Amino acid sequence: MDWYEITDRFHGESLKNDGDLAVLPEEWQRELAALWRLEADVNNGGYLQFLQNWGLQTYVHALAGLRKIGANKMASVVEECQRLVDQYTDASLPEYERFQNLMSNPILNRDGTVTTPPPSPIPDNILQMIDDLSYHFMDYPDDIATLGIEHYASHIPNKT
């Protein structure tokens, strides 16, 4: 049983409905999909990439999954990242607007021109803290794969 294949299976199923986790009928399936997204995006571009790409729904399910499997160090990292984001973003805004400019990196357009989005609402020193926490997540202080398989094994169909 491969952790990444299992989690990707449920992530893939959610993509049939534009990534909405609600399409998955079971809470444990939503948690597995969210854990795939969390690992993939944090390892690729950090916590802010994860949040911008997938939003609070996925954060909630990923955090629940981390807690359920006992990955408490990684859950604490994710909670701290979100706490910092919440401190500097306007919760009254629709989620897309609230999170769209968290990462204000220049963007290379298809025509070769560079677009600089508006500055992040998060101060540079806090962005650095979130980056540092993201790297701590990437160090895997908890063995998510082993913990996840142990916890979710009884739910997963077609075990190999």
N, C-alpha and C positions, 0 to 999 in steps of 0.2 A: 504494500500500500504506500503510494507516494503522496506526501502531504501537498505538494504543489499541484499535482494533477487533480487531486480531490478538490482543493479549494478553487482551482481554475475552472473545474467543471461547473460549479455553482455560479461563479462569476460569469462564465459564458452564457449560462441559461438566463441570467438577469439581463444580458445585453439584448435579448430578443424583445425586451420592452424598454429600450433606451437606458439600460443600466438601473432601472428602478428595482430595488431589492424587494419591494412588495409583491412582485410577480412570483417570488419563491414562496411556496405554501407553508414552509416550516421555519420557525425562528432559527434553528440550528443551521439551516441552509443559508439564511441571510447572514449569519455570523461567519460561516466559512467563506462566503463570497467577499464579505467585508474584510476579513483577515487577508485574503489574497490581494485585495486592492491596497490595503495598508502596507503590506510588505513590498509589493511591487513599486508603489509610488514613493514611499519613504526611501527605499533603496535606490531609486532612480533619481529623485530630485528633492528629497526631504519632505518633512511633514507638511509644509505649505502647499507643495504640489499635490499631495494626497487630498488635502482639504479643498483646494480649488477644483480639483477634478471630480471629487465624489461627494463633498458636502457633509452636513451634519448627520443625515440619516446613516450614512456609512460609518462615520465616526462612532455613533452610538452603538451600532452593531459590532464594530471591531473591538471597541472597549469592552463590551459585554463578553465577547468571545475570549479576549485576553484574560479577563477576570475568571471566567468559567474554567479555563484550562490551567489556571495557576501561573500565568506569565505576568506576575504582579510587578516586576521591575519594568517591563516594557509597557504595561498598562499605566504605570506612574509617569513614564516619559511622555506617553501620548496625552494623558490628562494635563500634564504641565504645559505641553505645547498648546493645547486648546485653551487652557486658562490664560496664557499669555495673549493668544489671538483675541479671545473674548474681551480682554482688558482694553484693547485698542481698536476694536471694530464696533460699529453701531448695530446692535441687535434689533433695532426697529426697522432696519432696511430689509428688503427681500434678500434671501440668501445669496442669489447670484450677484447682486450689487455689493453685498457685504464682503464677499470673498474674491471678487473678480480681480482686484489689483494688489493682492497680498504680496505677490512676487513682482516687483517692478523692474524686472530685467528687460533690457532691450530685446526686441523681437525682430528676427529677420523675415521679411515678407517674401512671398514667392517671386516677386519681381526684383529681388535683391536689395530693396531699400530697407532701412532700419526704422522701426517704430519704437518710440519710448513711451510706454504707458504712464498714466499719472503715478505719482509716488505712492508707495505703500503707506497705509495709515499707521503702520507699525514702525516705531523708531528703529534706526539702524542697530543700536545696541541690543534691542529686544529681538530683532531679526537674527542677530548673531547668536543669541541665546537659543533660539529655536533651531538654528543650524547645528549648534553644538549638541543639543538634545537629539536631533535627528541622527547625528553620527553615533551617539550613544545607543540609540535604537539599532542602528546598523551593526553594532558590535555584538548584538544578540546576547544580552545578559540573561535571557531565558531561552531555552531550547523550544521554540514554538512548534516546530515540526513534531518532535517527540511528544510534547505535552498535548498538542492538538490531536494527534492520532489516538493517543491513549484516551482522551476525553470523548471524542466524537466517533470512535470506532463502531460502537453499537448502532449508530444511526446511519452509517454510510453503506448504501447498497452496492452490490457488485464488488465486494472487497476482493483484492488479489493478494 
